[in-house]
Amino acid sequence: MTAPDVTLITPTRDRPEAFALCCRWMARQTFRGPAQWIIVDDGDVPEDLNAEAVLHHMNEVRARWEVEHVRRAPSDKPGTLGENLIEALGHVRAPRVVVIEDDDHYSPVYVEEMLWRLRTAKAVGEIRARYYNVRDRRWHVMDNTKHASLCRTGFSADLVQRMRESAVIAIREGDPFVDLRFWGMRPTYPIPAELMLGLFQGRGISIGVKGMPGRGGLGKTHKPGVMPNRDPKWEKLVEWIGSDAREYMGLAERLGWKAAP
C-alpha cells in the first residue's frame, strides 16, 4: 500500500445530499498524489458509499485514493463533530492533514493549494471566509483574520495532538468551535505566533455552505435569517462558485426553498 501524501478528514452525520456533493467535489480535485480519505460517520442511517447518488464520484475517488469509512455508534447529542474528529485523527497515516467538511463547497484546486501552502507552514487556513445559506439565499464574508474555520484548515501531522486536544476541550466545555481552540482564539489554548504565518487571504477555494438538509450544524449561521446579505437570484453564489451553483439551485427547487423576504 502506497503511503499517502495527505490525509483528508470528513466527519458526517445524516446528510446524504450534502455528502453526495462532497463526493463530487473530491472526485474532481486536481491533486493526483496518493491520499487517505477518512470518512467518520455517526448518523442514525449510515452513509452508503455505493448509493446511486455517490457511486460514480466515489469510484473516481477510489481509483486514486484510499477511502476509509469509519462507523461510530449514533448519538442523541445535537452535535458530535468533536467526537468524530477525534476518531478520525486516530487513523491518520500521512504527514499532512486537510479537513473536508461534508456540507461545504470545495474548488477543484482546494487540496492541491492547501498542500502547497503546507510546504512552508505547519498549519494553513483561509481567512475572510465566505459563507452562504442555500436555504434562504443569504451570504456573508467573515472578518476573521486571525484564524481559519475548521472546514478550511490544514496542518502537519505533528499538530494532530493539538487538534485532538482542541476537540477534547471543546467537548468538555460544551462549545462546538474546535477551530477557535486550534488557532488560539480561546485563552485555554494559545497558539505559537509562527503558526499564524499559514493563514492566507480568502479567495474562495472553499465556501462554507449552510442550510443543507439533514442534521444541522451548531454554528449560528446555520439558522435562516442570520446572514445579513440577501441573494434572491443566486447571483452572489454564481459569482463565487460559477456553474456549481446549479447543484444548490436544483436542490432548492426540489425541496421548495424560497429566498428570504
Protein Blocks (a to p, Z undefined) as FASTA:
>chain_A
ZZdfbdcddddehilklmmmmmmmmmmpcblbdcddddddfbfbdcdfkbfklmmmmmmm
mmmmccddddddddfbfbfklmmmmmmmmmpcbfbdcdddfkbccdfklmmmmmmmmmmo
cbdcdehiacddfklopadddfbfkbccfklcccdfklmmmmmmmmmmmmmnopablmlm
mnopafklccdfklmmmpccdehlaccdehiacjddfbfklpghkambdcfkommmmmmn
ommlmmmmmmmmmnopacdZZ
